[in-house]
Amino acid sequence: MIEPFANDHQSMQIGDLVIENQKDKIIIYGDIDLTFDELGYAQAQQLYELSGKIVQAFADKNLYSKNDAESKENDDQLDKDIDNPFL
């Protein structure tokens, strides 16, 4: 199992679904047939565990709210002049 956003070199495969880890994103491609049997159950558990780890990584690093704050801080500068592109 990969550690989401921890490095740029981990990858894993569930069925024909390939998951590549990078520090700024998780790349998922391919497909998977979740059959209603023991193998399908095992693959569904892997997907569930991976999804939980990805969501937890977002929560732990608080990435979404941090980016919003930085973006708002950069855009709300009163003393900053911005050229009007329509003039």
C-alpha positions in Angstrom: 0.0 0.0 0.0 1.3 3.4 -0.9 1.7 6.3 1.5 -0.3 9.0 -0.4 1.7 12.2 -1.2 4.7 11.0 0.7 7.1 10.5 -2.2 7.4 10.3 -6.0 8.3 6.6 -6.4 5.6 4.3 -5.0 3.0 2.6 -7.1 0.6 -0.2 -6.7 -1.9 -2.2 -8.7 -5.4 -3.4 -7.9 -6.6 -5.6 -10.8 -5.7 -3.6 -13.9 -6.0 -0.3 -12.0 -2.6 1.3 -11.5 -2.1 3.9 -8.7 1.1 6.1 -8.9 2.1 8.2 -5.9 3.6 11.6 -6.2 4.1 14.4 -3.7 1.5 16.7 -5.3 -0.9 14.2 -6.8 -2.1 10.6 -7.0 -2.4 9.2 -10.6 -5.0 6.4 -11.1 -5.5 4.8 -14.4 -6.8 1.5 -15.9 -9.9 -0.4 -15.0 -11.0 -3.0 -12.6 -13.8 -5.6 -12.6 -15.0 -6.1 -9.1 -16.5 -9.5 -9.3 -18.9 -10.7 -6.5 -16.6 -13.3 -5.1 -13.6 -13.6 -2.8 -11.2 -11.8 -5.2 -13.6 -8.9 -5.8 -14.1 -8.5 -2.0 -10.3 -8.4 -1.5 -9.9 -5.8 -4.2 -12.8 -3.7 -2.8 -11.1 -3.8 0.6 -7.9 -2.5 -1.0 -9.7 0.3 -2.8 -11.5 1.2 0.5 -8.2 1.3 2.4 -6.5 3.3 -0.2 -9.3 5.8 -0.4 -9.3 6.2 3.3 -5.5 6.9 3.3 -5.9 9.5 0.6 -8.7 11.3 2.4 -6.8 11.1 5.6 -3.7 12.6 4.0 -5.8 15.6 2.9 -7.2 16.0 6.4 -3.8 15.7 8.1 -2.0 18.2 5.9 -5.0 20.5 5.7 -4.0 21.3 2.1 -7.3 22.5 0.9 -7.9 25.2 3.5 -4.2 26.3 3.5 -4.3 26.9 -0.3 -7.6 28.9 0.1 -6.0 31.1 2.8 -2.9 31.8 0.7 -4.9 32.5 -2.4 -7.2 34.9 -0.6 -4.2 36.6 1.0 -2.5 37.2 -2.4 -5.7 38.4 -4.0 -6.9 40.8 -1.3 -4.0 43.1 -1.2 -5.4 46.7 -1.0 -2.2 48.4 -2.1 -1.7 46.2 -5.2 -2.4 47.9 -8.6 -3.6 45.6 -11.3 -3.6 46.6 -14.9 -6.9 46.5 -16.6 -6.5 44.1 -19.6 -9.4 45.8 -21.5 -7.9 49.3 -21.8 
